[in-house]
Amino acid sequence: MSPFCAVSRSLSVSLSPLMMTSWQCVSPTAPSGPPNQQGPLQVNVPRYLLRGQGKDEHYEYEVKITVGDETWTVFRRYSRFREMHRSLRMKYLELAALEFPPKKLFGNRDERMINERRGHLEAYLQRFFQVMLCSAGGSPLRGGDGISKHAVGQLSSFFRKGVFDSSTHGTG
């Protein structure tokens, strides 16, 4: 495959994007089906890209975030999702029970598995934001300025465009 092979597929399970109305708080241990969230923030993982060549070949997932009328996109490897989850669950105890999509030892290059993982990462991020918006534990999303691109970036550098560009886990 080429170093920048774009792949976009839809899941057979409907993962509805967050709408621009009111939020419904749920426990991070609620059933892991598609979250029924609504609010001033939308997040989805619409596609993945194959990047690199040979032993450096890897998939990156497009994360599209919309806050109000501002939308931005970052590309992140699965390992960056996992790092973000691990670091934030230590900082915000309410995330400790949030289930993260497991790492696969075999088949992690299979397109069916990659697309399935994309759907699980999207559902994870939707539930993540739902928990953080309802958090009483000092989340920047609960600050006096309200939900903004800046507040999302303060939550984690994972959501900032341009971060990780020059590392081995590079993004676009």
C-alpha positions as CSV (number, residue, x, y, z in Angstrom):
1,M,0.0,0.0,0.0
2,S,1.1,3.6,-0.5
3,P,2.5,5.5,2.5
4,F,-0.7,7.8,2.7
5,C,-3.5,5.3,1.8
6,A,-6.7,6.9,3.1
7,V,-9.4,4.5,4.1
8,S,-12.9,5.5,5.2
9,R,-15.6,3.0,6.1
10,S,-18.8,3.1,8.1
11,L,-19.6,0.7,10.9
12,S,-22.7,-1.5,10.8
13,V,-23.4,-0.2,14.3
14,S,-24.8,3.3,14.3
15,L,-22.5,5.6,16.4
16,S,-24.5,8.8,16.4
17,P,-22.4,12.0,16.7
18,L,-23.0,14.3,19.7
19,M,-25.7,16.9,19.0
20,M,-25.7,20.5,20.1
21,T,-28.3,20.4,22.9
22,S,-28.1,19.3,26.6
23,W,-25.8,16.6,28.1
24,Q,-26.9,13.6,29.9
25,C,-24.5,12.5,32.6
26,V,-23.8,8.8,32.9
27,S,-21.4,6.6,34.9
28,P,-18.2,5.5,33.1
29,T,-19.2,1.9,34.0
30,A,-22.5,2.2,32.1
31,P,-23.1,-0.4,29.4
32,S,-20.5,-0.1,26.6
33,G,-22.9,0.3,23.7
34,P,-23.0,3.5,21.6
35,P,-23.4,6.4,24.0
36,N,-26.5,8.5,23.8
37,Q,-24.8,11.9,24.3
38,Q,-25.8,15.3,23.3
39,G,-24.1,18.6,24.0
40,P,-22.1,21.6,22.8
41,L,-19.2,19.3,21.8
42,Q,-19.0,16.7,19.0
43,V,-16.3,14.1,18.6
44,N,-15.9,11.4,16.0
45,V,-13.3,9.2,14.4
46,P,-14.5,9.1,10.8
47,R,-11.6,7.3,9.2
48,Y,-8.0,6.0,9.5
49,L,-4.9,6.4,7.4
50,L,-2.1,4.0,6.6
51,R,1.2,5.9,7.0
52,G,4.9,5.0,6.7
53,Q,6.5,2.2,4.8
54,G,8.0,-1.2,5.7
55,K,8.6,-1.6,9.4
56,D,7.5,2.0,10.0
57,E,4.1,1.4,8.5
58,H,1.2,2.2,10.9
59,Y,-2.4,3.4,11.1
60,E,-3.5,6.8,12.4
61,Y,-7.0,7.6,13.3
62,E,-8.6,10.9,12.4
63,V,-10.2,12.5,15.4
64,K,-12.6,15.3,14.5
65,I,-13.6,17.6,17.3
66,T,-16.2,20.4,17.1
67,V,-16.9,22.9,19.9
68,G,-19.6,25.4,19.0
69,D,-18.7,26.6,15.5
70,E,-15.0,25.7,15.7
71,T,-13.9,22.3,14.2
72,W,-10.4,20.8,14.1
73,T,-8.9,17.5,13.2
74,V,-5.9,15.6,14.6
75,F,-4.5,12.2,13.6
76,R,-3.4,9.9,16.3
77,R,-2.0,6.4,16.5
78,Y,-3.7,3.9,18.8
79,S,-0.7,4.1,21.2
80,R,-1.4,7.8,21.7
81,F,-5.0,7.1,22.6
82,R,-3.8,4.5,25.1
83,E,-1.2,7.0,26.6
84,M,-3.8,9.7,26.9
85,H,-6.2,7.3,28.7
86,R,-3.5,6.0,31.1
87,S,-2.4,9.5,32.1
88,L,-5.8,11.1,32.5
89,R,-7.3,8.2,34.5
90,M,-4.6,8.9,37.1
91,K,-5.5,12.6,37.2
92,Y,-9.3,12.3,37.0
93,L,-10.5,9.4,39.2
94,E,-13.9,9.3,37.4
95,L,-12.1,8.0,34.3
96,A,-10.6,5.0,36.2
97,A,-13.7,2.9,35.4
98,L,-13.9,4.0,31.8
99,E,-13.2,1.0,29.6
100,F,-10.5,1.5,26.9
101,P,-10.5,-0.6,23.7
102,P,-8.0,-3.4,24.3
103,K,-4.7,-3.8,22.4
104,K,-4.6,-6.7,19.9
105,L,-1.5,-8.9,19.7
106,F,-2.5,-10.5,16.4
107,G,-4.4,-9.1,13.4
108,N,-3.6,-5.4,14.2
109,R,-2.9,-4.8,10.5
110,D,-6.2,-6.4,9.3
111,E,-8.5,-3.8,7.8
112,R,-11.6,-5.3,9.4
113,M,-9.9,-5.1,12.8
114,I,-8.6,-1.6,12.2
115,N,-12.1,-0.4,11.2
116,E,-13.6,-2.1,14.3
117,R,-11.0,-0.4,16.5
118,R,-11.9,2.9,14.9
119,G,-15.5,2.5,16.0
120,H,-14.5,1.5,19.5
121,L,-12.1,4.5,19.8
122,E,-15.0,6.8,18.6
123,A,-17.3,5.3,21.2
124,Y,-14.6,5.6,23.9
125,L,-14.0,9.3,23.1
126,Q,-17.7,10.1,23.2
127,R,-18.1,8.4,26.6
128,F,-14.8,10.1,27.7
129,F,-16.1,13.6,27.0
130,Q,-19.5,12.7,28.5
131,V,-17.8,11.7,31.8
132,M,-15.4,14.7,31.7
133,L,-18.3,17.2,31.1
134,C,-20.2,15.8,34.1
135,S,-17.1,15.5,36.3
136,A,-16.8,17.3,39.6
137,G,-13.1,16.7,39.7
138,G,-11.7,19.9,38.3
139,S,-12.0,19.2,34.6
140,P,-11.1,22.2,32.4
141,L,-14.3,21.5,30.6
142,R,-16.2,22.5,33.7
143,G,-14.4,25.8,34.2
144,G,-16.0,29.2,34.3
145,D,-15.2,29.9,30.6
146,G,-17.4,27.0,29.4
147,I,-16.5,24.5,26.7
148,S,-14.0,25.8,24.2
149,K,-11.2,24.6,22.0
150,H,-8.8,25.9,24.5
151,A,-10.4,24.0,27.4
152,V,-10.3,20.8,25.3
153,G,-6.6,21.4,24.7
154,Q,-6.0,22.0,28.4
155,L,-7.6,18.7,29.2
156,S,-4.9,16.9,27.2
157,S,-2.3,17.7,24.5
158,F,-3.8,14.7,22.7
159,F,-6.5,17.1,21.4
160,R,-4.1,19.8,20.2
161,K,-3.3,20.1,16.6
162,G,0.4,19.9,15.8
163,V,1.3,17.9,18.9
164,F,3.4,14.7,18.2
165,D,4.3,15.9,14.7
166,S,8.0,15.1,14.9
167,S,7.9,11.9,17.1
168,T,8.0,8.3,16.0
169,H,4.2,8.4,16.7
170,G,3.8,11.3,14.4
171,T,0.5,12.7,13.3
172,G,-0.9,15.2,10.8
